[in-house]
Amino acid sequence: MYGVGGSEERMSILNMLAEGKITAEEAERLLQALGASTDSPRSASSRDDDDRQGRGRRGGRRRGELNELVDEIGEEVRGAVQSLQGSEIGRVVRKEVRRAVGSLQRLGMGAIVGDVVEQMREVVGDAVARSAGHCVEQEKEWSFAAAELERLQAETVTGLIHVEGADTDQVTVHARQRVRGHDQNAVDTFAEQLELRASEEGRLLRLYQEPQKPPRGVHVEVQYRITCPASLAADLRLVNGNLEGLGLQGGVDARSTNGNVRLSQCAGRTVARTRNGNVRVGLQELRHEALLETTNGNVALTVQAGQAPIKATSMNGNVKVMLPVEYGGQLEARTTNGVVTSELVLSRILEQKRNLLVGQLGETDTPSLHLQTTNGNVRIAALQSGDQETQVRE
């Protein structure tokens, strides 16, 4: 478990890594050594305490440990995420985050992991902006006639992609790139090499950067803010950062690794995936399959109208779905460590436990509704008249 006694030492190691005073390999060895010295005694002591204390006192100590742990995660993330963009440094930081998440799981509090991840995502931008070093910033703008276009594809490694559908016959793109690092010559050289490109390939408009991978010690952030016809399909790809879509009616496939995915007032086939982050989707109409997935984070979906298959899954986080009361289909909702609840009345129940609900909503057994998490709760809520999609939160 993350121990209070090792918090300052771990922060010091991560800060030295961020400042370039030690290598990623050296940081890993120091963190492993520190973990061996702080984790085991604490674990043994905790077991002895549990043997001596009653159930009520164990609950109080558990809550106290949880509060301390969440505070430590926030502080360590604030000190470490400024280096998240560097591949080697990012690898060490990700190990530390996984270590903290593992501690939450052992406390049986996996459902709050999404809240911690959300805090981490919000802190990333501020921490990177405050990071020391030389910075080169450039902006570009493009405008394309959209009459012949069917699909938009935007991809980058670190940054932000925001796409808004509108009543327009143009695609407008505002791109901003930041190249930063402690070595001014390396930053200036890569800034000259880096190119943000926009190319029309048949009915596809593609936005990308070349080269994608910067040299060691140089960090790159690219932000795209795009306005396009609402009917355009959108493919969005990002490794570190958030994906945002608003008013997209032609379908969205949005995938990040370390970041949140937020889609609002959308329609069409919807895919929203991340590994470390929250997924929140609001659909004006569910016409095609919706697939929402994360590993460490919460999933929230609001459907205003329509019926189609839904699959919403997490491993460490809550899954919440708000549906119209007339929604019908085959339901399978399950969790390992949590509870399953439904405001919608099932016309037929095949199996029901505290953490499992299988049955039929309405009078039809299609489409299918599959909701699942390991550490967290699953909730099916009824969309009432006047409800807005923003009411469903992680």
VOPAGU-2260 file (C-alpha; in pm, 1 decimal, decimal comma):
REM VOPAGU-2260
SITE   aa  ch    i         X         Y         Z
SITE  MET   A    0       0,0       0,0       0,0
SITE  TYR   A    1     104,8     358,4     -55,2
SITE  GLY   A    2     240,7     458,9     282,8
SITE  VAL   A    3     234,2     804,7     432,8
SITE  GLY   A    4     595,3     762,3     541,0
SITE  GLY   A    5     717,8     725,7     181,2
SITE  SER   A    6     514,0    1003,2      22,5
SITE  GLU   A    7     775,7    1281,4      37,1
SITE  GLU   A    8    1052,0    1048,1     -76,9
SITE  ARG   A    9     848,4     931,5    -376,5
SITE  MET   A   10     769,5    1292,6    -467,6
SITE  SER   A   11    1139,0    1380,5    -448,2
SITE  ILE   A   12    1231,5    1097,2    -683,6
SITE  LEU   A   13     963,8    1192,0    -936,3
SITE  ASN   A   14    1067,0    1556,9    -925,2
SITE  MET   A   15    1433,8    1465,7    -987,1
SITE  LEU   A   16    1317,0    1260,2   -1283,7
SITE  ALA   A   17    1111,4    1551,7   -1418,1
SITE  GLU   A   18    1410,8    1787,2   -1384,8
SITE  GLY   A   19    1639,4    1548,1   -1569,8
SITE  LYS   A   20    1869,0    1488,3   -1270,1
SITE  ILE   A   21    1821,0    1110,6   -1290,1
SITE  THR   A   22    1724,1     871,7   -1569,1
SITE  ALA   A   23    1400,2     676,4   -1589,4
SITE  GLU   A   24    1585,2     354,3   -1504,1
SITE  GLU   A   25    1743,9     513,4   -1196,5
SITE  ALA   A   26    1406,0     644,8   -1084,2
SITE  GLU   A   27    1250,1     299,8   -1116,0
SITE  ARG   A   28    1521,8     141,8    -902,3
SITE  LEU   A   29    1485,2     409,1    -633,7
SITE  LEU   A   30    1105,4     375,5    -628,6
SITE  GLN   A   31    1127,9      -2,0    -604,3
SITE  ALA   A   32    1374,8      20,9    -317,8
SITE  LEU   A   33    1156,5     274,7    -138,6
SITE  GLY   A   34     850,7      55,9    -189,3
SITE  ALA   A   35    1027,5    -241,9     -32,4
SITE  SER   A   36    1120,9     -35,7     274,2
SITE  THR   A   37     783,4     132,6     331,8
SITE  ASP   A   38     520,2    -111,4     208,8
SITE  SER   A   39     598,0    -433,5     391,5
SITE  PRO   A   40     620,3    -301,9     748,8
SITE  ARG   A   41     302,0    -106,4     699,0
SITE  SER   A   42     121,0    -406,4     561,2
SITE  ALA   A   43     231,9    -622,8     853,6
SITE  SER   A   44     130,3    -354,1    1100,4
SITE  SER   A   45    -206,5    -318,0     932,5
SITE  ARG   A   46    -268,8    -690,2     962,5
SITE  ASP   A   47    -178,8    -682,2    1333,4
SITE  ASP   A   48    -411,4    -386,3    1385,1
SITE  ASP   A   49    -693,6    -567,5    1207,9
SITE  ASP   A   50    -649,2    -864,2    1437,9
SITE  ARG   A   51    -685,0    -641,4    1742,1
SITE  GLN   A   52    -961,0    -409,3    1630,4
SITE  GLY   A   53   -1330,1    -469,7    1592,4
SITE  ARG   A   54   -1524,1    -427,8    1271,0
SITE  GLY   A   55   -1630,3     -71,2    1351,7
SITE  ARG   A   56   -1276,2      50,7    1418,7
SITE  ARG   A   57   -1152,1    -122,1    1103,3
SITE  GLY   A   58   -1406,3      73,7     903,7
SITE  GLY   A   59   -1290,6     402,2    1055,6
SITE  ARG   A   60    -922,9     326,7     994,6
SITE  ARG   A   61   -1005,7     222,4     639,3
SITE  ARG   A   62   -1176,8     551,0     565,8
SITE  GLY   A   63    -885,0     739,6     716,9
SITE  GLU   A   64    -637,0     549,5     500,0
SITE  LEU   A   65    -852,4     617,0     196,0
SITE  ASN   A   66    -857,0     992,1     256,6
SITE  GLU   A   67    -480,6     997,5     305,0
SITE  LEU   A   68    -432,6     790,3      -8,0
SITE  VAL   A   69    -645,1    1016,0    -227,0
SITE  ASP   A   70    -456,5    1321,4    -100,3
SITE  GLU   A   71    -122,8    1154,3    -175,2
SITE  ILE   A   72    -229,4    1053,9    -524,7
SITE  GLY   A   73    -332,0    1411,0    -601,9
SITE  GLU   A   74      -3,8    1556,2    -474,5
SITE  GLU   A   75     213,9    1301,7    -649,8
SITE  VAL   A   76      30,2    1347,0    -976,1
SITE  ARG   A   77      68,6    1725,4    -952,3
SITE  GLY   A   78     442,5    1685,7    -911,1
SITE  ALA   A   79     490,2    1420,8   -1176,1
SITE  VAL   A   80     256,1    1481,9   -1468,9
SITE  GLN   A   81     467,9    1765,0   -1610,2
SITE  SER   A   82     686,6    1485,7   -1751,2
SITE  LEU   A   83     406,0    1258,1   -1865,6
SITE  GLN   A   84     466,1    1350,1   -2230,6
SITE  GLY   A   85     815,9    1198,9   -2237,6
SITE  SER   A   86     791,5     830,7   -2324,3
SITE  GLU   A   87    1055,8     707,8   -2077,6
SITE  ILE   A   88     947,5     939,8   -1796,4
SITE  GLY   A   89     584,3     870,7   -1868,8
SITE  ARG   A   90     647,2     500,3   -1823,5
SITE  VAL   A   91     767,9     556,9   -1467,3
SITE  VAL   A   92     479,5     790,5   -1385,3
SITE  ARG   A   93     227,2     539,7   -1517,9
SITE  LYS   A   94     377,5     273,2   -1290,1
SITE  GLU   A   95     328,4     503,5    -991,9
SITE  VAL   A   96     -33,6     567,5   -1089,3
SITE  ARG   A   97     -98,6     194,7   -1128,9
SITE  ARG   A   98      55,8     140,9    -786,1
SITE  ALA   A   99    -184,0     392,5    -634,1
SITE  VAL   A  100    -482,1     241,1    -814,1
SITE  GLY   A  101    -381,4    -100,4    -685,6
SITE  SER   A  102    -389,3      35,3    -332,0
SITE  LEU   A  103    -743,4     160,1    -387,1
SITE  GLN   A  104    -846,8    -182,5    -511,5
SITE  ARG   A  105    -703,3    -350,4    -202,7
SITE  LEU   A  106    -905,7    -111,4       9,9
SITE  GLY   A  107   -1215,9    -226,4    -177,2
SITE  MET   A  108   -1281,4     126,2    -304,4
SITE  GLY   A  109   -1235,9      75,3    -678,0
SITE  ALA   A  110   -1552,7     272,7    -750,7
SITE  ILE   A  111   -1378,8     602,9    -669,0
SITE  VAL   A  112   -1088,1     541,2    -903,6
SITE  GLY   A  113   -1269,8     738,1   -1172,1
SITE  ASP   A  114   -1278,9    1044,3    -949,7
SITE  VAL   A  115    -904,7    1016,8    -888,1
SITE  VAL   A  116    -838,7     974,9   -1259,8
SITE  GLU   A  117   -1055,5    1278,8   -1332,6
SITE  GLN   A  118    -847,3    1483,4   -1090,3
SITE  MET   A  119    -531,9    1362,1   -1261,8
SITE  ARG   A  120    -658,5    1466,0   -1604,7
SITE  GLU   A  121    -752,7    1814,1   -1483,8
SITE  VAL   A  122    -412,2    1861,3   -1326,0
SITE  VAL   A  123    -215,2    1757,2   -1635,1
SITE  GLY   A  124    -275,0    2078,6   -1828,7
SITE  ASP   A  125    -181,5    2309,2   -1542,6
SITE  ALA   A  126     126,7    2110,5   -1449,7
SITE  VAL   A  127     258,4    2101,4   -1805,5
SITE  ALA   A  128     188,9    2472,8   -1851,4
SITE  ARG   A  129     392,2    2553,2   -1539,2
SITE  SER   A  130     682,2    2327,5   -1630,3
SITE  ALA   A  131    1020,2    2495,1   -1668,8
SITE  GLY   A  132    1219,5    2503,1   -1991,5
SITE  HIS   A  133    1229,4    2655,7   -2335,2
SITE  CYS   A  134     903,4    2663,7   -2532,9
SITE  VAL   A  135     824,0    2725,1   -2899,4
SITE  GLU   A  136     458,9    2780,0   -2990,9
SITE  GLN   A  137     302,6    2800,6   -3336,2
SITE  GLU   A  138     -52,9    2820,2   -3470,0
SITE  LYS   A  139    -209,3    2718,9   -3799,6
SITE  GLU   A  140    -552,4    2749,9   -3956,0
SITE  TRP   A  141    -715,6    2572,2   -4247,9
SITE  SER   A  142   -1051,5    2587,8   -4420,9
SITE  PHE   A  143   -1193,5    2323,6   -4654,8
SITE  ALA   A  144   -1511,5    2296,6   -4860,5
SITE  ALA   A  145   -1707,5    2005,4   -4712,9
SITE  ALA   A  146   -1942,9    1928,3   -5001,0
SITE  GLU   A  147   -1753,7    1613,9   -5106,3
SITE  LEU   A  148   -1634,3    1506,7   -4762,0
SITE  GLU   A  149   -1783,5    1219,7   -4560,7
SITE  ARG   A  150   -1531,7    1164,3   -4281,9
SITE  LEU   A  151   -1292,4    1360,1   -4061,4
SITE  GLN   A  152    -985,8    1192,8   -3909,1
SITE  ALA   A  153    -779,9    1378,7   -3648,1
SITE  GLU   A  154    -490,0    1225,9   -3458,9
SITE  THR   A  155    -201,7    1335,7   -3239,7
SITE  VAL   A  156       0,0    1200,0   -2948,5
SITE  THR   A  157     -43,1    1453,4   -2667,3
SITE  GLY   A  158    -284,8    1743,6   -2641,3
SITE  LEU   A  159    -654,0    1801,7   -2711,1
SITE  ILE   A  160    -895,5    1732,5   -2994,4
SITE  HIS   A  161   -1224,6    1923,5   -2987,3
SITE  VAL   A  162   -1475,0    1882,3   -3272,6
SITE  GLU   A  163   -1804,6    2066,2   -3301,2
SITE  GLY   A  164   -2074,2    1988,8   -3554,5
SITE  ALA   A  165   -2261,4    2286,0   -3697,5
SITE  ASP   A  166   -2488,6    2400,4   -3981,7
SITE  THR   A  167   -2204,9    2482,6   -4218,6
SITE  ASP   A  168   -2061,6    2374,9   -4553,8
SITE  GLN   A  169   -1700,9    2430,5   -4441,7
SITE  VAL   A  170   -1451,4    2251,1   -4222,1
SITE  THR   A  171   -1242,0    2499,1   -4026,2
SITE  VAL   A  172    -940,8    2388,9   -3823,1
SITE  HIS   A  173    -743,3    2586,5   -3567,2
SITE  ALA   A  174    -427,7    2403,9   -3459,4
SITE  ARG   A  175    -178,5    2501,8   -3192,3
SITE  GLN   A  176     150,4    2324,6   -3129,8
SITE  ARG   A  177     381,9    2366,1   -2831,4
SITE  VAL   A  178     731,1    2220,8   -2825,6
SITE  ARG   A  179     910,3    2246,3   -2491,6
SITE  GLY   A  180    1213,8    2112,2   -2311,0
SITE  HIS   A  181    1521,6    2212,7   -2111,5
SITE  ASP   A  182    1757,8    2194,8   -2411,3
SITE  GLN   A  183    1688,5    2504,5   -2621,9
SITE  ASN   A  184    1877,7    2376,8   -2927,7
SITE  ALA   A  185    1688,0    2045,5   -2923,8
SITE  VAL   A  186    1355,0    2227,4   -2884,7
SITE  ASP   A  187    1425,7    2473,7   -3165,5
SITE  THR   A  188    1547,7    2198,3   -3398,6
SITE  PHE   A  189    1243,6    1977,8   -3347,5
SITE  ALA   A  190    1005,1    2274,4   -3370,8
SITE  GLU   A  191    1144,9    2341,8   -3717,9
SITE  GLN   A  192    1099,3    1976,6   -3816,0
SITE  LEU   A  193     748,9    1935,1   -3676,7
SITE  GLU   A  194     472,9    1983,6   -3930,7
SITE  LEU   A  195      99,9    1976,9   -3872,5
SITE  ARG   A  196     -62,7    1855,0   -4190,1
SITE  ALA   A  197    -415,8    1863,3   -4328,6
SITE  SER   A  198    -482,5    1661,0   -4641,5
SITE  GLU   A  199    -789,9    1565,9   -4843,9
SITE  GLU   A  200    -779,1    1199,6   -4940,6
SITE  GLY   A  201   -1088,0    1131,4   -5148,2
SITE  ARG   A  202   -1386,1    1187,7   -4918,3
SITE  LEU   A  203   -1162,9    1188,7   -4610,3
SITE  LEU   A  204   -1007,0    1493,8   -4444,8
SITE  ARG   A  205    -704,5    1388,8   -4241,3
SITE  LEU   A  206    -524,2    1592,3   -3973,5
SITE  TYR   A  207    -192,1    1461,5   -3841,9
SITE  GLN   A  208     162,5    1555,4   -3747,0
SITE  GLU   A  209     503,7    1457,4   -3878,9
SITE  PRO   A  210     723,5    1336,0   -3724,7
SITE  GLN   A  211     514,1    1195,5   -3441,2
SITE  LYS   A  212     788,6    1105,0   -3194,9
SITE  PRO   A  213    1012,8    1382,1   -3055,5
SITE  PRO   A  214    1369,7    1319,6   -2935,7
SITE  ARG   A  215    1431,0    1240,1   -2571,5
SITE  GLY   A  216    1382,4    1540,7   -2344,1
SITE  VAL   A  217    1156,9    1724,7   -2590,4
SITE  HIS   A  218     781,7    1730,8   -2526,5
SITE  VAL   A  219     514,4    1814,8   -2782,2
SITE  GLU   A  220     152,4    1917,9   -2730,6
SITE  VAL   A  221     -91,1    1967,6   -3018,7
SITE  GLN   A  222    -443,3    2106,4   -2984,7
SITE  TYR   A  223    -703,6    2085,4   -3260,5
SITE  ARG   A  224   -1025,6    2287,1   -3247,2
SITE  ILE   A  225   -1245,9    2192,8   -3540,2
SITE  THR   A  226   -1584,1    2303,6   -3669,9
SITE  CYS   A  227   -1746,6    2087,2   -3936,7
SITE  PRO   A  228   -2086,5    1991,7   -4079,9
SITE  ALA   A  229   -2282,8    1796,4   -3821,3
SITE  SER   A  230   -2335,2    1511,9   -4070,2
SITE  LEU   A  231   -1961,9    1440,5   -4101,8
SITE  ALA   A  232   -1838,3    1118,5   -3938,0
SITE  ALA   A  233   -1544,2    1172,2   -3701,5
SITE  ASP   A  234   -1249,1     945,8   -3613,9
SITE  LEU   A  235   -1045,5    1089,9   -3326,1
SITE  ARG   A  236    -721,9     939,2   -3190,1
SITE  LEU   A  237    -507,8    1059,1   -2898,4
SITE  VAL   A  238    -261,1     902,7   -2653,1
SITE  ASN   A  239    -230,4    1161,4   -2374,8
SITE  GLY   A  240    -516,1    1410,2   -2347,9
SITE  ASN   A  241    -889,5    1463,4   -2381,7
SITE  LEU   A  242   -1122,5    1406,6   -2674,4
SITE  GLU   A  243   -1433,9    1623,4   -2701,5
SITE  GLY   A  244   -1720,5    1609,3   -2951,4
SITE  LEU   A  245   -2032,4    1826,2   -2965,2
SITE  GLY   A  246   -2331,5    1801,3   -3198,4
SITE  LEU   A  247   -2185,3    1529,9   -3423,7
SITE  GLN   A  248   -2465,4    1342,5   -3601,0
SITE  GLY   A  249   -2269,8    1128,4   -3846,5
SITE  GLY   A  250   -2113,2     895,5   -3591,1
SITE  VAL   A  251   -1804,1     922,2   -3372,5
SITE  ASP   A  252   -1513,1     687,6   -3305,8
SITE  ALA   A  253   -1309,6     852,3   -3027,2
SITE  ARG   A  254   -1016,9     670,3   -2864,2
SITE  SER   A  255    -763,4     792,4   -2610,2
SITE  THR   A  256    -520,3     610,5   -2381,6
SITE  ASN   A  257    -459,8     854,1   -2096,8
SITE  GLY   A  258    -745,7    1101,3   -2101,3
SITE  ASN   A  259   -1119,8    1158,1   -2088,1
SITE  VAL   A  260   -1365,2    1110,4   -2374,1
SITE  ARG   A  261   -1664,7    1344,8   -2370,1
SITE  LEU   A  262   -1932,7    1344,9   -2638,4
SITE  SER   A  263   -2247,3    1555,6   -2616,3
SITE  GLN   A  264   -2560,0    1598,3   -2832,9
SITE  CYS   A  265   -2436,2    1332,1   -3074,4
SITE  ALA   A  266   -2601,7    1061,8   -3284,1
SITE  GLY   A  267   -2495,5     781,7   -3515,8
SITE  ARG   A  268   -2267,9     488,3   -3438,1
SITE  THR   A  269   -2069,5     577,7   -3125,8
SITE  VAL   A  270   -1740,9     435,6   -2999,8
SITE  ALA   A  271   -1580,3     603,2   -2697,1
SITE  ARG   A  272   -1276,3     431,8   -2548,7
SITE  THR   A  273    -993,8     516,1   -2313,4
SITE  ARG   A  274    -770,6     326,8   -2073,3
SITE  ASN   A  275    -701,8     576,0   -1794,2
SITE  GLY   A  276    -985,1     825,9   -1789,6
SITE  ASN   A  277   -1360,1     876,1   -1775,8
SITE  VAL   A  278   -1607,7     832,4   -2058,6
SITE  ARG   A  279   -1920,0    1049,2   -2074,1
SITE  VAL   A  280   -2154,5    1034,8   -2373,2
SITE  GLY   A  281   -2484,7    1210,5   -2440,9
SITE  LEU   A  282   -2683,9    1090,6   -2743,0
SITE  GLN   A  283   -2977,5    1281,1   -2885,1
SITE  GLU   A  284   -3084,9     963,1   -3061,4
SITE  LEU   A  285   -2955,4     608,6   -3033,9
SITE  ARG   A  286   -2977,2     484,6   -3392,3
SITE  HIS   A  287   -2673,3     257,6   -3403,7
SITE  GLU   A  288   -2466,2      55,6   -3157,4
SITE  ALA   A  289   -2298,5     248,5   -2875,7
SITE  LEU   A  290   -1972,9     110,7   -2733,0
SITE  LEU   A  291   -1825,1     282,1   -2424,0
SITE  GLU   A  292   -1517,9     143,7   -2252,1
SITE  THR   A  293   -1248,7     235,3   -1999,7
SITE  THR   A  294   -1016,7      48,5   -1765,7
SITE  ASN   A  295    -957,2     298,5   -1485,4
SITE  GLY   A  296   -1245,2     543,8   -1476,8
SITE  ASN   A  297   -1622,5     589,1   -1481,8
SITE  VAL   A  298   -1862,6     546,1   -1770,5
SITE  ALA   A  299   -2178,7     756,5   -1807,0
SITE  LEU   A  300   -2428,5     745,4   -2093,7
SITE  THR   A  301   -2749,8     941,3   -2149,5
SITE  VAL   A  302   -2988,2     847,6   -2433,0
SITE  GLN   A  303   -3262,6    1095,4   -2521,0
SITE  ALA   A  304   -3444,2     872,2   -2770,7
SITE  GLY   A  305   -3407,6     564,5   -2986,7
SITE  GLN   A  306   -3311,4     201,2   -2938,5
SITE  ALA   A  307   -2995,0      14,4   -3039,4
SITE  PRO   A  308   -2741,5    -215,1   -2869,7
SITE  ILE   A  309   -2538,0     -64,8   -2585,0
SITE  LYS   A  310   -2217,9    -195,8   -2430,4
SITE  ALA   A  311   -2068,7       6,3   -2144,2
SITE  THR   A  312   -1782,0    -138,2   -1943,1
SITE  SER   A  313   -1514,8     -41,7   -1692,3
SITE  MET   A  314   -1277,8    -233,0   -1469,7
SITE  ASN   A  315   -1223,1      18,8   -1190,3
SITE  GLY   A  316   -1513,7     261,1   -1187,1
SITE  ASN   A  317   -1890,9     307,7   -1194,5
SITE  VAL   A  318   -2114,6     248,7   -1495,3
SITE  LYS   A  319   -2427,5     466,5   -1519,4
SITE  VAL   A  320   -2680,0     465,6   -1801,6
SITE  MET   A  321   -2986,3     691,5   -1827,1
SITE  LEU   A  322   -3248,4     566,6   -2072,3
SITE  PRO   A  323   -3600,3     664,1   -2184,0
SITE  VAL   A  324   -3866,2     479,0   -1985,6
SITE  GLU   A  325   -3988,6     313,9   -2306,9
SITE  TYR   A  326   -3647,8     161,9   -2383,1
SITE  GLY   A  327   -3675,1    -213,5   -2437,3
SITE  GLY   A  328   -3423,7    -491,6   -2478,5
SITE  GLN   A  329   -3231,5    -772,9   -2316,1
SITE  LEU   A  330   -3041,0    -650,5   -2007,8
SITE  GLU   A  331   -2728,1    -794,8   -1851,6
SITE  ALA   A  332   -2572,2    -579,5   -1578,4
SITE  ARG   A  333   -2302,1    -711,8   -1347,7
SITE  THR   A  334   -2021,5    -611,3   -1114,6
SITE  THR   A  335   -1781,0    -799,4    -889,9
SITE  ASN   A  336   -1729,6    -549,2    -607,8
SITE  GLY   A  337   -2035,7    -324,2    -602,4
SITE  VAL   A  338   -2412,2    -323,4    -651,0
SITE  VAL   A  339   -2646,8    -320,1    -949,6
SITE  THR   A  340   -2960,8    -102,8    -936,4
SITE  SER   A  341   -3229,9     -18,9   -1192,0
SITE  GLU   A  342   -3500,4     247,6   -1195,1
SITE  LEU   A  343   -3648,5      90,3   -1508,4
SITE  VAL   A  344   -3896,2    -187,3   -1438,3
SITE  LEU   A  345   -3806,3    -521,7   -1592,5
SITE  SER   A  346   -4090,2    -709,6   -1759,8
SITE  ARG   A  347   -3904,3   -1033,5   -1695,4
SITE  ILE   A  348   -3623,8   -1113,7   -1451,2
SITE  LEU   A  349   -3403,6   -1414,0   -1528,4
SITE  GLU   A  350   -3147,7   -1367,7   -1253,1
SITE  GLN   A  351   -3110,0   -1109,2    -979,7
SITE  LYS   A  352   -2846,6   -1068,7    -709,3
SITE  ARG   A  353   -2690,5    -776,0    -529,3
SITE  ASN   A  354   -2425,8    -751,7    -800,4
SITE  LEU   A  355   -2612,3    -902,5   -1097,9
SITE  LEU   A  356   -2929,6    -828,7   -1291,7
SITE  VAL   A  357   -3034,6   -1020,9   -1602,8
SITE  GLY   A  358   -3370,6    -982,9   -1767,2
SITE  GLN   A  359   -3586,5    -801,4   -2018,1
SITE  LEU   A  360   -3680,1    -435,6   -2040,1
SITE  GLY   A  361   -4010,1    -364,5   -2211,2
SITE  GLU   A  362   -4179,7    -606,6   -2447,9
SITE  THR   A  363   -3889,3    -681,6   -2681,5
SITE  ASP   A  364   -3573,3    -880,5   -2622,2
SITE  THR   A  365   -3370,3    -680,9   -2875,4
SITE  PRO   A  366   -3149,9    -480,5   -2873,3
SITE  SER   A  367   -2904,0    -591,2   -2603,7
SITE  LEU   A  368   -2787,7    -379,5   -2310,6
SITE  HIS   A  369   -2461,3    -500,9   -2156,3
SITE  LEU   A  370   -2322,4    -312,1   -1855,3
SITE  GLN   A  371   -2024,5    -436,1   -1657,2
SITE  THR   A  372   -1751,2    -331,5   -1415,3
SITE  THR   A  373   -1525,6    -510,2   -1168,4
SITE  ASN   A  374   -1477,9    -253,6    -891,7
SITE  GLY   A  375   -1773,8     -18,1    -890,7
SITE  ASN   A  376   -2150,3      12,0    -912,1
SITE  VAL   A  377   -2382,0     -29,7   -1209,7
SITE  ARG   A  378   -2690,5     188,4   -1228,7
SITE  ILE   A  379   -2971,5     207,8   -1486,2
SITE  ALA   A  380   -3163,9     534,2   -1445,6
SITE  ALA   A  381   -3491,2     644,9   -1601,8
SITE  LEU   A  382   -3486,9     955,9   -1819,1
SITE  GLN   A  383   -3769,3    1177,2   -1704,2
SITE  SER   A  384   -3942,3    1450,5   -1901,0
SITE  GLY   A  385   -3721,0    1758,4   -1907,4
SITE  ASP   A  386   -3404,4    1572,0   -1813,9
SITE  GLN   A  387   -3091,3    1685,6   -1992,8
SITE  GLU   A  388   -2799,7    1464,1   -2086,6
SITE  THR   A  389   -2563,7    1662,9   -1866,5
SITE  GLN   A  390   -2745,3    1529,7   -1558,7
SITE  VAL   A  391   -2566,2    1198,0   -1580,5
SITE  ARG   A  392   -2222,1    1236,6   -1428,8
SITE  GLU   A  393   -1946,8     991,4   -1348,9
